Amino acid sequence: MKLTSFKIDNNLKVGLVSQGKIVDLQATYSLMANADFPSDMLSLLESGDVGLKKIKRIEKYLEKCREKRENTSTHTLLYDFNRVEILSPIPRLRKNIICLGLNYIDHAIETNSPIPSNPIFFTKPPTSVIGMNDSIVLPKCSNKIDYEVELAFVFGRTGRNIKEEDAYDYIAGYTILIDITARDLQKKHIQWFKGKSLDTFAPIGPYLVTRDEVVDPHNLDIVMKINGKIMQKSNTKNLIFNIPTIISAISMDMTVEAGDIVATGTPAGVGYTRNPPLFLKPGDIVEASIEGIGTLRNTVTI
């Protein structure tokens, strides 16, 4: 399933992408079952299997409507994409995003960094999150703004000291994250948090693709384009530390919860390692694509 958070008429909704439309899950379930449905993505994730079973019921209901050729658009609230605003899957996170640095060998090489022997973690705050078609705003404090495409996963349940063999049981699904970075701030502060945490520096989306639809998260093509030109192109099979290893390391004596997001790192091709360096400028179109998940598109503004 492809799940999304969206706005229509200034109302926040949680939706399902189905047959080229967006299904208002709460309104549809209320109509068909006369019962409550979680009103936002975080509540849906916290509901666990109960919420997923409700979505399955909605899918079956829609299929029956299609078989009967009923006009579902009027009584189940199916929206065209051009009518809604697609948000980040979880528009307002409770915690910082956990990110991995130097988790592709080719990226470590291009930055003249040693290959890490353990996962390198840093975070980005909830205030940096934006969604599909939102603007990446160039800050006044930096003129060296870089891009990084990353596969991200979202936890679907609470856990601590999670074993690698149990790791996938804790994943709700996968999405795309663009790790925007002010390289001069990163260098100035001798750490990664500030330079990667400015407002609009974490586009996420466009969907949360449930775990069952991603057969192998370690064999997905991953691409970054700037103004239609490919800047990064790789495959998640090139991750240094795979997802079970990441989950085990993160959860070691630290609790993770439903809705927590982890970005798994970026491949080679970032802007500051190029000759000459390439930094984002006003008007640039940034498109991050991952096989089976979709394309996250944002425009750069001042």
C-alpha atoms as one frame of an Amber mdcrd trajectory, in Angstrom:
protein
   0.000   0.000   0.000   1.028   3.566  -0.671  -0.125   5.761   2.200  -0.014
   9.528   2.224  -0.851  12.540   4.347  -2.606  15.288   2.438  -4.566  18.483
   2.809  -7.791  19.474   1.118  -9.725  22.630   1.989  -7.118  23.168   4.719
  -8.073  19.883   6.423  -5.366  17.338   7.228  -6.203  13.821   5.994  -4.577
  10.413   5.808  -4.996   8.696   2.462  -4.402   5.636   0.335  -3.182   5.854
  -3.262  -5.510   3.634  -5.285  -6.276   3.479  -9.015  -4.725   6.889  -9.630
  -6.771   8.553  -6.882  -6.295   9.390  -3.214  -8.766   7.730  -0.878  -9.802
   9.642   2.240  -9.431   6.687   4.611 -11.192   8.165   7.622 -14.242   9.349
   5.684 -14.509   6.140   3.677 -14.234   3.847   6.678 -16.782   5.904   8.582
 -19.184   5.579   5.666 -18.745   1.845   5.059 -18.390   0.665   8.676 -19.861
   3.495  10.723 -16.759   3.297  12.898 -13.711   5.389  13.730 -10.493   5.410
  11.733  -7.216   7.091  12.799  -7.259  10.737  11.774  -3.532  11.096  10.992
  -0.577   8.968   9.930   1.056   8.812  13.331  -2.168   7.545  14.917  -2.522
   5.035  12.085   0.991   3.690  12.670   0.376   3.454  16.398  -2.761   1.399
  15.756  -0.572  -1.322  14.227  -2.233  -4.319  12.603  -5.685  -3.029  13.540
  -5.252  -0.006  11.278  -3.825  -2.072   8.428  -6.762  -4.480   8.601  -9.151
  -1.527   8.333  -7.344  -0.369   5.189  -7.650  -3.872   3.726 -11.405  -3.671
   4.359 -11.506  -0.336   2.556  -9.623  -1.790  -0.415 -12.092  -4.678  -0.680
 -14.997  -2.258  -0.407 -13.616  -0.077  -3.217 -13.046  -3.114  -5.405 -16.657
  -4.191  -4.975 -17.778  -0.672  -5.870 -15.693  -0.800  -9.029 -17.057  -4.205
  -9.969 -20.563  -2.838  -9.594 -19.487   0.297 -11.477 -20.725   2.456  -8.655
 -19.670   6.093  -8.559 -17.330   5.842  -5.596 -16.045   9.404  -6.043 -19.230
  10.843  -4.585 -19.679   8.688  -1.508 -16.229   7.458  -0.533 -14.278  10.655
  -1.167 -11.724   9.763  -3.816  -9.663  12.797  -4.755  -7.708  13.644  -7.887
  -4.084  14.494  -7.168  -4.491  18.000  -8.557  -7.118  18.748  -5.895  -4.944
  18.015  -2.883  -1.671  19.060  -1.289   0.609  16.071  -0.667   2.416  16.451
   2.655   5.277  14.584   4.239   3.904  11.163   5.300   4.181  12.276   8.945
   3.845  16.059   8.744   4.921  16.713  12.317   7.321  14.242  13.899   7.605
  13.742  17.637  11.359  13.191  17.475  14.371  14.075  15.404  15.002  12.082
  12.242  17.877   9.635  12.702  20.303   9.712   9.773  23.340   7.715   8.735
  26.499   9.310   7.408  28.943   7.722   4.972  26.848   4.576   4.488  27.797
   4.032   0.827  31.412   3.138   0.058  31.543   5.371  -3.028  30.322   8.365
  -1.020  32.925   7.782   1.685  35.584   7.617  -1.040  34.444  10.804  -2.791
  34.601  12.706   0.521  38.073  11.323   1.319  36.669   9.745   4.481  37.659
   6.376   5.958  35.167   3.547   5.495  33.295   3.429   8.818  33.572   0.325
  10.950  30.363   1.220  12.819  27.242   3.137  11.756  27.645   6.914  12.033
  24.496   8.610  13.329  23.318  12.201  13.357  19.860  13.775  13.513  17.645
  16.345  11.802  14.836  18.081  13.746  11.095  17.894  12.991  11.160  21.578
  12.016  13.289  20.726   8.955  10.572  18.512   7.420   8.664  19.501   4.259
   6.630  17.489   1.761   6.083  16.946  -1.941   6.278  20.143  -4.053   7.215
  22.272  -1.032  10.075  24.733  -1.448  13.593  24.147  -0.236  14.403  27.644
   1.024  17.996  28.792   0.662  19.129  30.312   3.970  20.823  33.666   4.470
  23.587  32.079   6.548  25.004  29.830   3.812  25.686  29.787   0.072  26.846
  26.178  -0.185  23.639  24.159  -0.094  24.020  20.527  -1.138  21.658  17.616
  -1.858  21.608  13.914  -0.879  18.979  11.330  -1.874  18.288   8.647   0.734
  16.070   5.648   1.348  14.301   6.085   4.678  12.298   3.629   6.738   9.623
   4.291   9.343   9.173   2.324  12.528   5.723   0.836  13.078   6.049  -0.255
  16.684   7.971   0.383  19.874  11.138  -1.574  20.511  14.431  -1.668  22.372
  17.474  -3.897  21.931  16.007  -5.268  18.713  17.783  -8.292  17.273  18.793
  -8.172  13.616  16.690 -11.232  12.820  13.601  -9.437  14.183  14.301  -6.040
  12.642  11.796  -6.111   9.764   8.959  -6.811  12.194   9.428  -3.258  13.486
   9.263  -1.509  10.105   5.971   0.031   8.971   7.242   1.055   5.559   9.652
   3.013   3.403   9.857   6.516   1.971  12.320   8.975   0.380  14.274  11.647
   2.235  16.412  14.389   0.714  19.151  15.367   3.141  19.818  19.033   2.357
  23.089  20.314   3.823  24.798  23.673   4.293  28.357  22.496   3.721  30.024
  25.635   5.069  28.045  25.407   8.327  28.874  21.720   8.561  32.574  22.581
   8.320  32.330  25.614  10.596  30.693  23.780  13.487  32.828  20.617  13.098
  29.752  18.399  13.313  26.737  17.663  11.117  23.654  18.706  13.081  23.466
  22.462  12.430  24.371  22.332   8.745  21.734  19.682   8.073  18.954  20.991
  10.301  17.864  24.350   8.891  14.197  24.865   8.033  13.065  22.968   4.870
  16.230  20.830   4.902  14.393  17.469   5.102  11.940  16.910   2.244  10.222
  13.538   2.847   7.704  11.612   0.732   5.754  11.463  -1.382   4.376   8.247
   0.147   4.894   5.754   2.915   5.049   2.414   1.089   4.168  -0.417   3.440
   6.779  -3.075   4.174   4.901  -5.845   2.349   5.225  -4.017  -0.986   9.021
  -3.684  -0.822  10.304  -7.199  -1.391  13.969  -6.335  -0.906  14.899  -2.864
   0.392  18.525  -3.698  -0.402  17.970  -3.899  -4.153  16.311  -0.622  -5.124
  17.597   1.807  -7.755  18.107   5.263  -6.254  18.496   8.442  -8.332  18.840
  12.186  -7.758  18.202  14.658 -10.564  18.759  18.411 -10.564  16.895  20.169
 -13.367  16.463  16.827 -15.119  20.168  15.912 -15.039  21.225  12.810 -13.100
  23.569  13.710 -10.241  23.406  10.549  -8.134  22.632   7.047  -9.377  23.117
   3.877  -7.368  21.334   0.940  -5.775  20.616   0.247  -2.119  22.567  -3.005
  -2.423  25.610  -0.740  -2.003  24.754   0.216   1.583  27.650  -0.479   3.934
  25.372  -1.223   6.890  22.089  -2.880   5.992  18.759  -2.105   7.608  18.742
  -4.905  10.233  22.218  -3.812  11.337  21.068  -0.191  11.534  17.990  -1.072
  13.592  19.969  -3.231  15.985  22.550  -0.472  16.487  20.003   2.312  16.966
  17.842   0.369  19.418  20.721  -0.722  21.607  19.552   0.458  25.053  17.478
   3.157  23.302  13.736   2.991  22.688  12.342   3.496  19.190   8.646   4.187
  18.638   6.048   4.047  15.891   6.575   7.002  13.573  10.326   7.336  14.137
  12.126   7.848  10.814  15.608   6.649   9.857  17.444   7.790   6.701  19.964
   5.206   5.526  22.612   7.368   3.834  23.427   8.656   0.361  25.535   7.389
  -2.564  28.245   9.282  -4.446  27.516  12.322  -6.583  26.867  15.053  -4.030
  27.521  18.636  -5.061  30.503  19.707  -3.017  32.729  16.850  -4.247  32.287
  17.808  -7.903  34.794  19.788  -9.939  33.707  22.518  -9.929  31.380  22.139
  -6.903  27.663  22.258  -7.620  25.381  23.900  -5.073  21.644  24.502  -5.215
  20.404  27.832  -6.553  17.004  29.535  -6.836  14.759  27.903  -9.418  16.420
  24.476  -9.312  14.107  21.463  -9.540  15.230  18.664  -7.224  13.854  15.173
  -7.970  14.703  12.168  -5.799  13.484   8.774  -7.020  13.630   5.304  -5.501
  12.379   2.201  -7.270   8.984   1.070  -5.998   8.458   4.155  -3.856   8.115
   7.044  -6.273   9.600  10.473  -6.938   9.897  13.299  -4.429   9.995  16.664
  -6.183  10.880  20.058  -4.679  11.771  23.513  -5.982  14.574  25.664  -4.608
  13.664  29.231  -3.609  15.019  32.122  -1.574
